[in-house]
Amino acid sequence: MARYQVILAYDGTDFLGFQRQKKARTVQGEVEEALRNLGWDGKSILSSGRTDTGVHATGQVITFDLNWLHSEQALRQALNAYLPADISAREVHETTSAFHPRYDASSREYCYRILIDPVRFPMLERTVWRMDFTLDLSLLQKSAALFIGEHDFTAFGNPPRPGGNTVRTVLRSEWDQDGNLYVYHIEANAFLYHMVRRIVFVQVAIASNRVEYERLAQNLESGIPEHPGIAPASGLELAKVFYTR
């Protein structure tokens, strides 16, 4: 029996989130069903975190214990043979029995994609927030820089448990632009529920001159809950989970 670490990618559009739920299609449910076809008899896989309904991933990390007598590459191939088309095991590695994909993580990186186009673009529509108005990249970058460092993010999300800690440390917060595609990168030691999507929403409001930059600074400094809006799940992707060991 060995413990395996797998990096998953999935299109979250047709899933009711990552976490297993009764009578609902979830990423965890599909992965566990595939593993049972390989002789897995565990109760639950472990993951680096839960993604919401409609949120995607290219760097979700899971682990499970399995009595597998073949190579890591063979396990990846076998797992992908049973997984549906909207989930893929990108990497498979044997790890130590003590490794936990959530508690051993030092930080996580999310990406959020925005497409500026007045007409839907079928090949991208499921993985972006498409809008028909322009954004000021300099204002996006200016607002993104505000989030770097340790802050109380009460104004931008909810803790996993009521009354939980809302202080998070953001290590990276910046935008890239490639033509009419804008991509936001944010890395932090941990995230609040809906934190990235609320951060994106307010930055878009600033970059489209609907909210003053000073208001964002005041909300971040005061930590007063406001939650003015939330960006669609379609543009969000769990990109990478970082480990120190």
C-alpha positions as CSV (number, residue, x, y, z in Angstrom):
1,M,0.0,0.0,0.0
2,A,1.4,3.4,-1.0
3,R,0.2,7.0,-0.9
4,Y,0.0,8.7,-4.3
5,Q,-0.1,12.5,-5.0
6,V,-2.1,13.4,-8.1
7,I,-2.3,16.8,-9.8
8,L,-5.8,17.2,-11.3
9,A,-7.1,19.5,-14.0
10,Y,-10.8,19.9,-14.7
11,D,-13.4,22.0,-16.4
12,G,-15.7,22.9,-13.5
13,T,-18.6,24.0,-15.6
14,D,-20.7,20.9,-15.2
15,F,-19.8,20.1,-11.6
16,L,-21.5,21.2,-8.4
17,G,-18.1,21.9,-7.0
18,F,-15.3,19.7,-5.9
19,Q,-16.6,18.1,-2.7
20,R,-18.7,15.0,-2.9
21,Q,-22.4,15.5,-2.5
22,K,-25.4,13.1,-2.7
23,K,-27.2,13.1,-6.0
24,A,-24.9,15.7,-7.5
25,R,-22.1,15.5,-10.0
26,T,-18.8,16.6,-8.3
27,V,-15.1,16.3,-9.1
28,Q,-14.5,14.2,-5.9
29,G,-17.3,11.8,-6.7
30,E,-16.0,11.2,-10.2
31,V,-12.4,10.7,-9.1
32,E,-13.4,8.3,-6.3
33,E,-15.6,6.3,-8.8
34,A,-12.6,6.0,-11.2
35,L,-10.4,4.8,-8.3
36,R,-12.8,2.1,-7.3
37,N,-12.4,0.7,-10.8
38,L,-8.7,0.3,-9.9
39,G,-9.3,-1.5,-6.6
40,W,-9.3,1.5,-4.3
41,D,-11.4,0.8,-1.2
42,G,-10.8,4.0,0.8
43,K,-13.5,6.2,2.3
44,S,-12.4,9.5,0.9
45,I,-9.6,11.0,-1.1
46,L,-7.7,14.0,0.4
47,S,-7.5,17.3,-1.5
48,S,-5.7,20.6,-1.3
49,G,-9.0,22.4,-1.0
50,R,-12.5,22.6,-2.4
51,T,-13.5,24.6,-5.5
52,D,-17.0,26.0,-5.9
53,T,-19.6,25.2,-8.5
54,G,-18.3,26.2,-11.9
55,V,-14.7,26.8,-10.8
56,H,-11.9,25.2,-12.8
57,A,-8.5,23.8,-11.9
58,T,-5.2,22.9,-13.5
59,G,-3.3,22.4,-10.2
60,Q,-5.7,20.7,-7.8
61,V,-3.7,18.3,-5.6
62,I,-5.2,15.1,-4.2
63,T,-3.9,12.0,-2.4
64,F,-5.1,8.5,-1.8
65,D,-3.7,5.2,-0.6
66,L,-3.7,2.4,-3.1
67,N,-2.2,-1.1,-3.5
68,W,-0.8,-0.5,-7.0
69,L,1.8,-2.9,-8.4
70,H,2.7,-0.9,-11.5
71,S,4.5,2.3,-12.4
72,E,3.3,5.9,-11.7
73,Q,2.8,6.4,-15.4
74,A,0.7,3.3,-15.6
75,L,-1.5,4.6,-12.7
76,R,-1.9,7.9,-14.5
77,Q,-3.0,6.1,-17.7
78,A,-5.4,3.8,-15.9
79,L,-6.9,6.6,-13.9
80,N,-7.5,8.8,-17.0
81,A,-9.1,5.8,-18.7
82,Y,-11.9,5.8,-16.2
83,L,-12.2,9.6,-15.6
84,P,-14.7,11.6,-17.7
85,A,-13.5,13.9,-20.4
86,D,-13.7,17.0,-18.2
87,I,-11.3,15.7,-15.6
88,S,-7.6,14.7,-16.1
89,A,-4.9,13.3,-13.9
90,R,-2.0,15.4,-15.2
91,E,0.7,14.0,-12.9
92,V,1.0,11.1,-10.5
93,H,3.7,10.6,-7.9
94,E,4.2,8.3,-5.0
95,T,4.6,10.3,-1.8
96,T,5.1,9.7,1.9
97,S,2.3,8.4,4.1
98,A,2.5,11.6,6.2
99,F,1.9,13.9,3.3
100,H,-1.4,15.9,3.4
101,P,-2.3,18.0,0.3
102,R,-4.1,20.6,2.3
103,Y,-2.3,21.0,5.6
104,D,1.2,20.7,4.1
105,A,0.5,23.5,1.5
106,S,2.4,26.7,2.0
107,S,0.4,28.8,-0.5
108,R,-2.0,28.5,-3.4
109,E,-2.3,30.4,-6.7
110,Y,-5.5,31.2,-8.5
111,C,-5.9,32.8,-11.9
112,Y,-8.9,34.7,-13.1
113,R,-9.5,35.3,-16.9
114,I,-11.5,38.2,-18.4
115,L,-12.3,38.4,-22.1
116,I,-13.3,41.7,-23.7
117,D,-15.6,40.8,-26.5
118,P,-19.1,41.9,-27.3
119,V,-19.9,38.6,-29.0
120,R,-19.6,35.2,-27.3
121,F,-16.5,33.2,-28.1
122,P,-17.5,29.5,-27.9
123,M,-14.0,28.1,-27.4
124,L,-13.4,30.3,-24.4
125,E,-16.9,31.0,-23.0
126,R,-16.8,28.4,-20.3
127,T,-13.5,29.6,-18.8
128,V,-13.7,33.4,-18.8
129,W,-15.8,36.3,-17.7
130,R,-16.7,37.9,-20.9
131,M,-17.7,41.5,-21.0
132,D,-18.3,44.1,-23.6
133,F,-16.6,47.2,-22.0
134,T,-12.9,48.0,-21.8
135,L,-10.7,48.0,-18.7
136,D,-7.9,50.3,-17.7
137,L,-4.9,48.0,-17.2
138,S,-3.0,50.6,-15.2
139,L,-6.0,50.8,-12.7
140,L,-6.1,47.1,-12.5
141,Q,-2.4,46.9,-11.6
142,K,-2.7,49.7,-9.2
143,S,-5.6,48.1,-7.3
144,A,-4.0,44.7,-7.4
145,A,-0.9,46.0,-5.7
146,L,-3.0,47.0,-2.7
147,F,-3.7,43.4,-1.7
148,I,-0.1,42.3,-1.4
149,G,0.9,41.7,2.2
150,E,-1.0,40.7,5.4
151,H,-4.5,42.1,5.6
152,D,-7.8,41.4,7.2
153,F,-10.0,40.4,4.2
154,T,-13.3,40.5,6.0
155,A,-14.6,43.0,3.4
156,F,-13.9,40.5,0.6
157,G,-14.9,37.0,1.9
158,N,-16.1,34.7,4.6
159,P,-14.0,32.3,6.7
160,P,-14.6,28.6,6.3
161,R,-16.1,28.5,9.8
162,P,-18.3,31.2,11.4
163,G,-16.1,33.4,13.5
164,G,-12.9,32.1,12.0
165,N,-9.7,34.1,11.2
166,T,-10.1,36.4,8.3
167,V,-6.4,37.6,8.1
168,R,-4.5,36.3,5.0
169,T,-1.1,37.0,3.5
170,V,-1.1,37.7,-0.2
171,L,2.3,37.0,-1.9
172,R,1.4,37.9,-5.5
173,S,-1.3,40.0,-7.0
174,E,-0.9,41.2,-10.6
175,W,-2.5,41.3,-14.0
176,D,-1.3,40.3,-17.5
177,Q,-2.9,41.4,-20.7
178,D,-2.7,39.5,-24.1
179,G,-4.8,41.4,-26.6
180,N,-8.4,41.4,-25.3
181,L,-7.7,38.7,-22.6
182,Y,-6.8,39.9,-19.1
183,V,-5.5,37.4,-16.6
184,Y,-5.3,38.0,-12.8
185,H,-2.8,36.1,-10.7
186,I,-3.1,35.9,-7.0
187,E,-1.1,33.8,-4.6
188,A,-1.7,33.7,-0.8
189,N,-1.1,31.5,2.2
190,A,-4.9,30.8,2.3
191,F,-8.1,32.2,1.0
192,L,-11.6,33.1,2.3
193,Y,-14.7,31.8,0.7
194,H,-15.4,33.8,-2.5
195,M,-12.4,36.0,-1.7
196,V,-10.8,35.9,-5.2
197,R,-14.0,36.5,-7.1
198,R,-14.9,39.5,-4.9
199,I,-11.5,40.9,-5.3
200,V,-11.7,40.6,-9.0
201,F,-15.2,42.2,-9.1
202,V,-14.1,45.3,-7.2
203,Q,-11.0,45.7,-9.4
204,V,-13.1,45.5,-12.5
205,A,-15.4,48.2,-11.0
206,I,-12.4,50.4,-10.5
207,A,-10.9,49.7,-13.9
208,S,-14.2,50.6,-15.6
209,N,-14.5,53.8,-13.5
210,R,-17.6,52.7,-11.6
211,V,-15.8,52.6,-8.2
212,E,-13.2,55.0,-6.8
213,Y,-9.8,53.5,-6.0
214,E,-9.8,55.2,-2.6
215,R,-12.9,53.2,-1.7
216,L,-11.0,50.0,-2.2
217,A,-8.2,51.2,0.0
218,Q,-10.6,52.2,2.7
219,N,-12.4,48.9,2.7
220,L,-9.2,46.9,2.8
221,E,-7.8,49.0,5.7
222,S,-11.0,49.0,7.7
223,G,-12.0,45.4,7.2
224,I,-15.6,46.3,7.2
225,P,-17.8,43.7,5.5
226,E,-19.3,45.1,2.3
227,H,-19.4,42.4,-0.4
228,P,-20.7,44.7,-3.1
229,G,-20.5,42.0,-5.8
230,I,-18.9,38.8,-7.0
231,A,-17.3,37.9,-10.3
232,P,-18.7,34.8,-12.2
233,A,-17.2,31.4,-11.3
234,S,-16.5,30.7,-14.9
235,G,-13.3,32.8,-15.0
236,L,-11.7,31.3,-11.9
237,E,-9.0,28.6,-11.9
238,L,-7.0,26.9,-9.1
239,A,-3.7,27.1,-10.8
240,K,-1.1,25.7,-8.4
241,V,-0.5,24.6,-4.9
242,F,2.9,25.2,-3.4
243,Y,4.7,23.0,-0.8
244,T,7.9,23.6,1.2
245,R,8.7,19.9,1.3
